[in-house]
């Protein structure tokens, strides 16, 4: 494998300066692709987090005083810095996270830049409102104002995209930010912070604190000077963050167990293509992954045959090789969950069509081939839980009512997909799915950066919406201003 990123000692970014942790300690950043230590990253502490929060609190007024069009210019500078360093960032992302360079990493770099560009333009159209009043002498305005300090806590599966989808609108709205990324992708997070540091924002407007989430993330979520919290990650951690952030504005993008539902009249070639993307993009490590593949009994056998043939064309291997389409898993915890879910399914009667165990002959034990399980039942762990790995669990159903009941029989409600040529059925099903987002005749992993994305109320997939102006509006306070207009003399 090609590795040309020099091992180095990274720093955190606090109050406009690159600093070490107050503890002086570091942790090893290890590549899932190579098994090598690629950098030393500061092991931040609660004291470091407090220092960053206090800097962000001091920067609230100068950041809010920076008018919208000036903030827009600075966000465009961030996008330009990302685009200028595209190849370098893609290489670091592959080394740090494990996703294939050509097939996925460079695409994510482009997407991160797009989030900053979208926020830069959306803030120019963050209009207030002129509201009617019951009094003929009153003029009522509603205007957007920054909330203050946002704590942003981001995951390792899409370390650029998930950070940008929260940080970009937070800054666009005039807030200040304290960002704590996942430890296992801290190297690429520092590289993104380098791009943001080029924006010439007020000192303290954007801060990066690396280290264990149980310390720095917990401190950020609960600190009295933090006014809002944006979190992307697991449902369990999200619940903890929400408890710590009680009383603050909270945006949570949490887990998913999204169904891909294939009816008997579906275009099976298209359904298979979408299932491949849904189950194996980012090695299945996506909150919108197709975690349950519900297939009508009339199409089941042909669908599984086609899916197997398509999955066998995926190339598991060196993520730096241009032909690779499936890279390693990011960490041992995810790989162990794959092992456990496959074993549980087989023990309860499921059949391994392909894959099913870790691949040999690679630099680390994190390489897992595309896996298909047939004969899966709804009560197996691979169906009930979020596996977060490269697996397609196929479940057979008989009719529309059964499919809808099975699809909704989950604590998660993030995203679902349905394949059918019957438009009426597609719309009925979309209405009936208890999800925040539904794709029709498209992969579960399809989204666009400007569209509202988030979980369904009453489920465990989060609250609030990211994406375009929807995130921007949520990260502001709406202030009502009532003006008494004197009558003409």
C-alpha positions as CSV (number, residue, x, y, z in Angstrom):
1,X,0.0,0.0,0.0
2,X,1.2,3.5,-0.8
3,X,1.6,5.7,2.4
4,X,3.2,9.1,1.9
5,X,1.6,11.0,4.8
6,X,4.5,11.8,7.1
7,X,4.0,10.8,10.7
8,X,3.7,13.9,12.8
9,X,2.5,15.4,16.0
10,X,-0.8,17.2,15.5
11,X,-2.2,20.1,17.5
12,X,-5.6,21.4,18.6
13,X,-7.0,24.8,17.5
14,X,-8.2,27.0,20.3
15,X,-8.8,30.8,20.4
16,X,-7.1,31.2,17.0
17,X,-4.0,29.3,17.9
18,X,-2.6,25.8,17.4
19,X,-1.9,24.4,20.8
20,X,-1.1,21.2,22.7
21,X,-3.3,19.7,25.3
22,X,-2.8,21.1,28.8
23,X,-2.0,17.5,29.9
24,X,0.9,17.2,27.4
25,X,-0.4,13.7,26.4
26,X,-1.0,12.3,23.0
27,X,-2.7,9.2,21.5
28,X,-1.7,7.2,18.5
29,X,-3.7,7.6,15.3
30,X,-3.6,4.2,13.6
31,X,-4.7,3.6,10.0
32,X,-7.3,0.9,9.5
33,X,-6.0,0.5,6.0
34,X,-2.3,-0.2,7.0
35,X,-2.2,-0.8,10.7
36,X,0.5,1.8,11.0
37,X,0.6,4.8,13.4
38,X,0.2,7.8,11.1
39,X,0.2,10.6,13.7
40,X,0.3,11.6,17.4
41,X,-2.9,13.5,18.3
42,X,-3.4,15.6,21.5
43,X,-5.3,13.8,24.1
44,X,-7.6,16.7,25.1
45,X,-9.1,17.1,28.6
46,X,-12.1,18.7,30.2
47,X,-9.8,21.7,30.9
48,X,-9.0,22.0,27.2
49,X,-12.7,21.8,26.3
50,X,-13.5,24.5,28.9
51,X,-10.7,26.7,27.5
52,X,-12.2,26.3,24.0
53,X,-15.7,27.0,25.2
54,X,-14.6,30.2,27.0
55,X,-12.8,31.4,23.8
56,X,-16.0,30.7,21.8
57,X,-18.1,32.6,24.3
58,X,-15.8,35.6,24.1
59,X,-16.0,35.5,20.3
60,X,-19.8,35.6,20.2
61,X,-20.1,39.4,19.7
62,X,-17.3,39.8,17.1
63,X,-18.7,36.9,15.2
64,X,-22.3,38.1,15.3
65,X,-21.1,41.6,14.3
66,X,-19.6,40.1,11.1
67,X,-22.4,40.8,8.7
68,X,-23.9,38.0,6.6
69,X,-22.2,38.8,3.3
70,X,-18.8,39.0,5.1
71,X,-19.5,35.6,6.7
72,X,-20.4,34.3,3.3
73,X,-17.1,35.3,1.8
74,X,-15.3,33.5,4.6
75,X,-17.2,30.3,4.2
76,X,-16.4,30.4,0.5
77,X,-12.7,30.7,1.5
78,X,-13.1,27.5,3.5
79,X,-14.6,25.7,0.4
80,X,-11.7,27.0,-1.7
81,X,-9.1,25.7,0.7
82,X,-10.8,22.3,0.7
83,X,-10.9,22.2,-3.1
84,X,-7.3,23.4,-3.3
85,X,-6.1,20.6,-1.1
86,X,-8.5,18.0,-2.6
87,X,-6.0,15.3,-3.4
88,X,-4.2,15.7,-0.1
89,X,-7.4,15.6,1.9
90,X,-8.6,12.5,0.0
91,X,-5.4,10.7,0.8
92,X,-5.5,11.6,4.5
93,X,-9.2,10.6,4.7
94,X,-8.4,7.2,3.1
95,X,-5.5,6.6,5.4
96,X,-7.3,7.7,8.6
97,X,-10.8,6.3,7.9
98,X,-10.2,3.5,5.5
99,X,-12.6,4.3,2.6
100,X,-11.4,3.8,-1.0
101,X,-9.7,6.9,-2.3
102,X,-11.1,7.0,-5.8
103,X,-14.5,5.5,-5.2
104,X,-15.4,7.4,-2.0
105,X,-12.8,9.6,-0.3
106,X,-12.4,12.2,-3.0
107,X,-16.2,12.3,-3.4
108,X,-16.5,13.1,0.3
109,X,-13.9,15.9,0.0
110,X,-16.0,17.5,-2.7
111,X,-19.2,17.1,-0.7
112,X,-17.6,18.9,2.3
113,X,-16.7,21.8,0.2
114,X,-20.2,21.9,-1.2
115,X,-21.7,22.1,2.3
116,X,-19.7,25.3,3.0
117,X,-20.7,26.8,-0.4
118,X,-24.4,26.0,0.3
119,X,-24.2,27.6,3.7
120,X,-22.4,30.6,2.3
121,X,-25.2,31.3,-0.2
122,X,-28.1,30.3,2.0
123,X,-27.2,32.8,4.6
124,X,-27.7,35.6,2.0
125,X,-31.3,34.5,1.8
126,X,-32.0,34.1,5.5
127,X,-34.9,36.5,5.4
128,X,-36.8,37.8,8.4
129,X,-40.5,38.4,8.3
130,X,-43.0,41.2,8.5
131,X,-45.9,39.9,10.6
132,X,-49.4,41.2,10.9
133,X,-50.5,42.8,14.2
134,X,-53.9,43.1,15.8
135,X,-53.1,46.7,16.5
136,X,-53.3,49.2,13.6
137,X,-50.4,51.2,15.1
138,X,-47.9,48.3,15.4
139,X,-45.3,47.1,13.0
140,X,-44.0,43.5,13.8
141,X,-40.7,42.2,12.6
142,X,-39.3,38.7,13.2
143,X,-35.5,38.5,12.6
144,X,-32.9,35.7,12.9
145,X,-30.1,36.1,15.4
146,X,-27.2,33.7,16.3
147,X,-27.9,31.4,19.2
148,X,-24.3,31.8,20.6
149,X,-21.8,28.9,21.2
150,X,-22.5,25.6,19.4
151,X,-20.8,22.4,20.6
152,X,-20.4,20.1,17.5
153,X,-19.7,16.4,18.1
154,X,-19.0,14.3,15.0
155,X,-18.4,10.7,14.1
156,X,-15.8,8.7,12.2
157,X,-17.7,7.2,9.3
158,X,-18.0,10.5,7.3
159,X,-15.6,12.7,9.2
160,X,-15.7,15.5,6.6
161,X,-19.3,15.4,5.5
162,X,-20.8,15.1,9.0
163,X,-18.6,17.9,10.3
164,X,-19.4,20.2,7.5
165,X,-23.1,19.6,7.6
166,X,-23.2,21.1,11.1
167,X,-20.2,23.5,11.3
168,X,-21.0,25.3,8.0
169,X,-24.6,26.3,8.9
170,X,-23.5,27.1,12.5
171,X,-20.9,29.6,11.3
172,X,-23.2,30.9,8.6
173,X,-25.8,31.8,11.2
174,X,-23.2,33.8,13.1
175,X,-22.6,31.3,15.9
176,X,-19.2,30.3,17.3
177,X,-18.2,26.6,17.4
178,X,-16.3,24.2,19.6
179,X,-15.8,21.0,17.6
180,X,-14.9,17.6,19.1
181,X,-14.4,14.9,16.4
182,X,-14.2,11.1,16.8
183,X,-10.8,10.1,18.1
184,X,-10.4,7.4,15.3
185,X,-10.5,10.1,12.6
186,X,-8.8,13.0,14.3
187,X,-6.0,13.3,11.7
188,X,-8.4,14.2,8.9
189,X,-10.3,16.4,11.3
190,X,-7.2,18.4,12.0
191,X,-6.7,18.8,8.2
192,X,-10.2,20.1,7.8
193,X,-9.5,22.5,10.7
194,X,-6.5,23.8,8.8
195,X,-8.8,24.7,5.9
196,X,-11.2,26.5,8.3
197,X,-8.4,28.4,9.9
198,X,-7.8,30.1,6.5
199,X,-11.2,31.8,6.7
200,X,-9.9,34.7,8.8
201,X,-12.8,34.4,11.3
202,X,-12.6,36.2,14.6
203,X,-10.3,34.5,17.1
204,X,-12.2,31.9,19.0
205,X,-15.0,31.6,16.5
206,X,-14.0,28.1,15.5
207,X,-12.2,25.7,17.9
208,X,-11.0,22.1,17.6
209,X,-10.5,19.9,20.7
210,X,-9.4,16.3,20.1
211,X,-9.5,13.5,22.7
212,X,-11.9,11.0,24.2
213,X,-15.5,11.8,23.7
214,X,-16.4,10.7,27.3
215,X,-14.3,13.7,28.5
216,X,-14.1,16.5,25.9
217,X,-17.5,15.7,24.2
218,X,-19.2,15.3,27.5
219,X,-17.8,18.6,28.8
220,X,-18.9,20.4,25.6
221,X,-22.4,19.0,25.7
222,X,-23.0,20.0,29.3
223,X,-21.1,23.2,29.8
224,X,-23.2,26.2,30.9
225,X,-21.7,28.5,28.3
226,X,-22.7,26.3,25.4
227,X,-26.0,27.4,23.9
228,X,-26.6,24.6,21.4
229,X,-25.3,21.1,20.6
230,X,-25.1,19.4,17.2
231,X,-24.3,15.7,17.4
232,X,-24.0,12.9,14.8
233,X,-23.4,9.4,16.0
234,X,-24.9,6.4,17.6
235,X,-28.3,6.4,19.3
236,X,-26.8,5.4,22.6
237,X,-24.3,8.2,22.7
238,X,-26.8,10.6,21.4
239,X,-29.1,9.9,24.3
240,X,-26.3,10.6,26.7
241,X,-25.5,13.9,24.8
242,X,-29.1,14.9,25.0
243,X,-29.2,14.4,28.7
244,X,-26.1,16.4,29.3
245,X,-27.4,19.2,27.0
246,X,-30.8,19.4,28.7
247,X,-32.2,23.0,28.2
248,X,-30.0,23.8,25.2
249,X,-31.0,23.7,21.6
250,X,-30.1,20.2,20.4
251,X,-29.8,18.7,16.9
252,X,-29.3,15.0,16.9
253,X,-28.6,12.8,13.8
254,X,-28.5,9.3,15.2
255,X,-28.7,5.6,14.1
256,X,-30.7,4.0,11.4
257,X,-31.9,0.5,10.5
258,X,-33.4,1.5,7.2
259,X,-35.4,-1.0,5.1
260,X,-35.0,-1.3,1.4
261,X,-38.3,-2.8,0.2
262,X,-38.5,-4.5,-3.2
263,X,-41.9,-5.4,-4.5
264,X,-42.6,-8.0,-7.1
265,X,-43.1,-5.5,-9.9
266,X,-39.8,-3.7,-9.2
267,X,-37.1,-3.2,-11.8
268,X,-34.8,-5.8,-10.3
269,X,-31.7,-4.5,-12.0
270,X,-32.3,-1.1,-10.6
271,X,-33.2,-2.5,-7.2
272,X,-30.0,-4.6,-7.1
273,X,-27.9,-1.6,-8.1
274,X,-29.5,0.5,-5.3
275,X,-29.0,-2.3,-2.8
276,X,-25.3,-2.6,-3.6
277,X,-24.9,1.2,-2.9
278,X,-27.2,1.0,0.2
279,X,-25.4,-1.9,1.8
280,X,-21.7,-1.5,0.8
281,X,-21.0,2.3,0.5
282,X,-18.5,3.2,3.1
283,X,-18.3,-0.6,3.9
284,X,-21.9,-0.3,5.2
285,X,-20.8,2.2,7.9
286,X,-23.6,4.6,7.2
287,X,-26.7,5.6,9.2
288,X,-28.7,5.4,5.9
289,X,-27.3,2.0,5.0
290,X,-29.8,-0.7,3.8
291,X,-29.8,-2.7,7.0
292,X,-32.9,-4.8,6.1
293,X,-33.7,-5.9,2.5
294,X,-37.4,-6.8,2.4
295,X,-38.2,-8.7,-0.9
296,X,-41.5,-9.9,-2.1
297,X,-41.7,-13.7,-2.3
298,X,-42.4,-13.6,-6.1
299,X,-39.1,-11.8,-6.7
300,X,-37.0,-13.2,-4.0
301,X,-35.0,-15.9,-5.7
302,X,-34.1,-13.8,-8.8
303,X,-33.3,-10.8,-6.6
304,X,-30.9,-12.8,-4.4
305,X,-29.2,-14.4,-7.5
306,X,-28.7,-11.0,-9.1
307,X,-27.5,-9.4,-5.8
308,X,-24.9,-12.1,-5.4
309,X,-23.6,-11.6,-8.9
310,X,-23.4,-7.9,-8.4
311,X,-21.7,-8.2,-5.0
312,X,-19.1,-10.5,-6.4
313,X,-17.9,-7.7,-8.7
314,X,-17.0,-5.4,-5.7
315,X,-13.3,-5.2,-5.1
316,X,-12.1,-5.5,-1.5
317,X,-8.6,-4.3,-1.1
318,X,-6.0,-1.6,-0.8
319,X,-8.1,1.5,-0.5
320,X,-5.5,3.5,-2.3
321,X,-5.8,1.3,-5.4
322,X,-8.0,3.0,-8.0
323,X,-9.9,-0.3,-8.7
324,X,-10.9,-0.8,-5.1
325,X,-14.6,-0.3,-4.2
326,X,-14.7,-1.8,-0.7
327,X,-12.2,-0.8,2.0
328,X,-11.6,-1.9,5.5
329,X,-13.9,-1.3,8.5
330,X,-12.8,1.6,10.6
331,X,-12.3,-0.1,14.0
332,X,-12.4,-3.4,15.8
333,X,-15.7,-2.6,17.5
334,X,-17.5,-2.5,14.2
335,X,-15.8,-5.6,13.0
336,X,-16.7,-7.5,16.1
337,X,-20.4,-6.5,15.7
338,X,-20.3,-7.9,12.2
339,X,-18.9,-11.2,13.5
340,X,-21.6,-11.3,16.2
341,X,-24.5,-10.5,13.9
342,X,-23.5,-12.9,11.2
343,X,-23.0,-15.7,13.8
344,X,-26.4,-15.0,15.4
345,X,-28.2,-15.0,12.1
346,X,-26.6,-18.3,11.1
347,X,-27.3,-19.9,14.5
348,X,-31.0,-19.0,14.0
349,X,-31.3,-20.4,10.5
350,X,-30.0,-17.8,8.0
351,X,-27.8,-18.8,5.1
352,X,-24.6,-17.1,4.2
353,X,-24.7,-16.5,0.4
354,X,-21.3,-14.9,0.1
355,X,-18.8,-13.4,2.6
356,X,-19.7,-13.9,6.3
357,X,-16.2,-13.7,7.8
358,X,-13.1,-11.5,7.9
359,X,-10.8,-11.6,4.9
360,X,-7.3,-13.0,5.3
361,X,-4.1,-11.6,3.6
362,X,-4.5,-7.9,4.5
363,X,-2.4,-5.6,6.7
364,X,-5.2,-5.5,9.4
365,X,-8.0,-7.7,10.5
366,X,-10.5,-5.0,9.6
367,X,-11.1,-6.1,6.0
368,X,-14.5,-7.7,5.6
369,X,-15.9,-8.8,2.3
370,X,-19.4,-8.0,1.0
371,X,-21.8,-10.3,2.8
372,X,-25.3,-11.5,1.9
373,X,-27.5,-13.3,4.3
374,X,-30.7,-15.0,3.1
375,X,-33.5,-16.4,5.1
376,X,-33.2,-13.7,7.7
377,X,-36.0,-13.3,10.2
378,X,-37.2,-10.0,11.7
379,X,-36.2,-11.1,15.2
380,X,-32.5,-11.8,14.4
381,X,-30.0,-9.3,15.7
382,X,-28.9,-8.4,12.2
383,X,-32.5,-7.2,11.5
384,X,-33.2,-5.6,14.9
385,X,-30.0,-3.7,15.4
386,X,-27.8,-1.4,13.4
387,X,-25.0,-3.6,12.1
388,X,-22.9,-0.8,10.5
389,X,-21.0,-3.2,8.3
390,X,-21.0,-4.6,4.7
391,X,-24.0,-6.9,5.0
392,X,-27.3,-7.3,3.1
393,X,-29.8,-9.2,5.2
394,X,-32.6,-10.4,2.9
395,X,-36.1,-10.9,4.5
396,X,-39.0,-12.3,2.5
397,X,-42.5,-10.8,2.7
398,X,-45.9,-11.7,1.3
399,X,-48.0,-8.6,0.7
400,X,-47.9,-4.8,1.1
401,X,-49.4,-4.7,4.5
402,X,-46.9,-7.2,5.9
403,X,-44.0,-5.3,4.3
404,X,-45.1,-2.0,5.9
405,X,-45.6,-3.6,9.3
406,X,-42.1,-5.2,9.1
407,X,-40.5,-2.0,7.8
408,X,-42.0,0.0,10.7
409,X,-41.2,-2.6,13.3
410,X,-38.0,-0.9,14.4
411,X,-37.0,1.6,17.0
412,X,-35.2,3.5,14.2
413,X,-36.9,6.0,11.8
414,X,-34.2,7.7,9.7
415,X,-34.5,6.6,6.1
416,X,-36.2,3.9,4.0
417,X,-36.3,3.0,0.3
418,X,-38.9,1.3,-1.8
419,X,-38.7,-0.2,-5.3
420,X,-41.9,-0.6,-7.3
421,X,-43.3,0.5,-10.7
422,X,-46.7,1.2,-9.1
423,X,-46.8,4.9,-8.3
424,X,-49.9,4.7,-6.1
425,X,-48.2,1.9,-4.1
426,X,-45.0,3.9,-3.8
427,X,-46.8,7.0,-2.5
428,X,-48.9,4.9,-0.1
429,X,-45.8,3.2,1.2
430,X,-43.9,6.5,1.5
431,X,-46.8,8.0,3.5
432,X,-46.9,4.9,5.7
433,X,-43.2,4.5,6.4
434,X,-42.3,6.0,9.8
435,X,-39.2,7.6,8.5
436,X,-37.8,11.1,8.2
437,X,-36.8,10.5,4.5
438,X,-38.0,8.0,1.9
439,X,-36.4,7.2,-1.5
440,X,-38.5,5.7,-4.2
441,X,-36.7,3.6,-6.8
442,X,-33.4,4.9,-5.4
443,X,-30.8,3.6,-3.0
444,X,-31.1,4.2,0.8
445,X,-27.8,6.0,0.6
446,X,-28.9,8.7,-1.8
447,X,-29.2,12.2,-0.4
448,X,-28.4,15.8,-1.4
449,X,-26.7,18.3,0.8
450,X,-29.4,21.0,0.5
451,X,-32.4,18.8,1.5
452,X,-33.8,18.4,5.0
453,X,-32.5,15.2,6.6
454,X,-33.3,13.8,10.0
455,X,-35.2,11.2,12.0
456,X,-38.9,10.6,12.5
457,X,-40.5,11.8,15.8
458,X,-41.1,9.0,18.2
459,X,-38.2,7.0,16.9
460,X,-34.6,6.8,18.1
461,X,-33.0,8.3,15.0
462,X,-32.7,11.9,16.3
463,X,-34.4,15.3,16.3
464,X,-34.0,18.3,14.1
465,X,-32.9,18.6,10.5
466,X,-29.6,19.1,8.8
467,X,-29.2,20.2,5.2
468,X,-29.2,23.6,3.5
469,X,-31.3,26.4,4.9
470,X,-33.2,24.0,7.2
471,X,-30.1,23.6,9.4
472,X,-29.3,27.3,9.1
473,X,-32.7,28.4,10.3
474,X,-32.6,26.0,13.3
475,X,-29.3,27.3,14.4
476,X,-30.7,30.8,14.9
477,X,-33.1,32.4,17.4
478,X,-36.1,34.1,15.9
479,X,-36.5,37.4,17.7
480,X,-39.8,39.3,17.5
481,X,-39.6,43.1,17.4
482,X,-42.8,45.2,17.9
483,X,-42.7,48.8,16.9
484,X,-45.3,51.4,17.8
485,X,-45.8,53.7,14.8
486,X,-47.0,57.1,15.7
487,X,-49.9,58.5,13.8
488,X,-49.3,61.4,11.5
489,X,-49.9,64.8,13.3
